[in-house]
Amino acid sequence: MPLPTKTITVSDPGGSEVTITVRQATLVDGMRRGRWIHELLYSTDVRVTDPDLANVYAIYCDLVGATVSVEGMEWPVPVDVFVEFSDRWFDHVGVHWLRAIHELNPNWQPGYGEADSGEAESAVE
């Protein structure tokens, strides 16, 4: 059974259209995303201690992990190129792209499940 997909079309800061298709992640996608985040944060020569850079790395892993296709811009790009994208680009393209991924993969959102963790622990006791 094919997993759900979502296609969005947005305008980049220069006015060019970018069409992005994302999907609900498979188990393998989720495992790869977790490994990529771990490798970017902990397995590099220098451990990332900047929380903002760590967040950008996690966003990158989400985008790479659940994107099916991109038209209108080069993708994928290396993470060192991605971190240099402008904040305007993120406001025009990235935020909508990430939102589409999180709609299909809510468990990838920061803090997912934290509100329920106390209930689950008390049920186990």
C-alpha positions in Angstrom: 0.0 0.0 0.0 1.5 3.3 -1.0 2.2 5.8 1.7 0.5 9.3 1.6 2.3 12.1 -0.3 1.8 15.8 -0.4 2.8 18.2 -3.2 3.3 21.9 -2.5 4.2 24.8 -4.8 5.8 27.9 -3.3 7.7 30.9 -4.6 11.3 31.4 -3.6 12.6 34.9 -2.7 13.3 35.6 -6.3 9.7 34.8 -7.4 10.6 31.4 -9.1 8.2 28.5 -8.4 9.5 25.5 -6.5 7.3 22.3 -6.5 8.1 19.8 -3.7 6.6 16.4 -3.1 7.0 14.8 0.3 5.8 11.5 1.7 4.9 9.8 4.9 8.2 8.2 6.0 8.8 4.5 5.8 10.5 2.8 8.8 13.8 2.9 6.8 13.4 6.6 6.2 12.9 7.2 9.9 16.0 5.1 10.8 18.1 6.9 8.2 16.9 10.3 9.5 17.9 9.3 13.1 21.3 8.1 12.0 21.9 11.2 9.9 21.1 13.5 12.9 23.3 11.5 15.1 26.2 11.5 12.6 25.9 15.3 12.0 25.7 16.1 15.7 28.0 13.6 17.3 30.1 11.7 14.8 31.9 14.7 13.1 35.4 15.8 14.0 34.0 18.7 16.1 30.9 18.0 18.2 28.1 20.5 17.5 27.5 22.6 20.6 25.6 25.4 18.9 21.8 24.7 19.5 20.8 26.8 16.5 23.1 24.9 14.2 21.9 21.6 15.7 18.3 22.6 14.8 19.3 23.5 11.2 20.9 20.0 10.9 17.7 18.4 12.2 15.6 20.3 9.7 18.0 19.3 6.9 17.6 15.6 7.9 13.8 16.0 7.9 13.9 17.5 4.4 16.2 14.9 3.0 14.5 12.0 4.8 10.9 12.5 3.5 11.3 14.4 0.1 10.3 12.5 -3.0 11.1 15.2 -5.6 11.9 18.9 -6.0 11.5 20.9 -9.2 12.7 24.5 -9.5 15.8 24.3 -7.4 18.8 22.0 -7.0 18.1 19.2 -4.5 19.6 17.5 -2.6 22.4 19.8 -1.6 25.2 19.0 0.9 24.5 20.1 4.4 27.3 22.6 4.3 25.5 24.3 1.4 22.1 24.1 3.1 23.3 25.9 6.3 24.2 28.8 4.1 20.7 29.2 2.6 19.2 32.6 3.5 16.7 33.1 6.2 14.4 34.6 3.5 14.6 31.4 1.6 13.5 29.5 4.7 10.6 31.9 5.2 9.5 31.5 1.5 10.2 27.8 0.9 11.7 25.9 3.9 9.0 26.6 6.4 6.2 25.3 4.0 8.3 22.3 3.0 9.0 21.4 6.7 5.3 21.9 7.6 4.3 19.5 4.8 6.7 16.9 6.1 5.5 17.3 9.7 1.9 17.0 8.6 2.7 13.5 7.2 5.2 12.7 9.9 4.1 14.3 13.2 6.5 12.1 15.1 9.4 14.0 13.5 8.3 17.3 15.2 10.5 18.5 18.1 8.9 17.6 21.4 6.6 15.0 19.9 5.2 12.8 22.6 6.6 14.8 25.5 3.2 15.8 26.8 2.1 12.2 26.9 5.2 10.8 28.5 4.0 11.2 32.1 0.8 9.3 31.3 2.7 6.5 29.7 5.0 6.2 32.7 2.2 6.2 35.2 0.4 3.5 33.3 3.4 1.2 33.5 3.8 1.5 37.3 
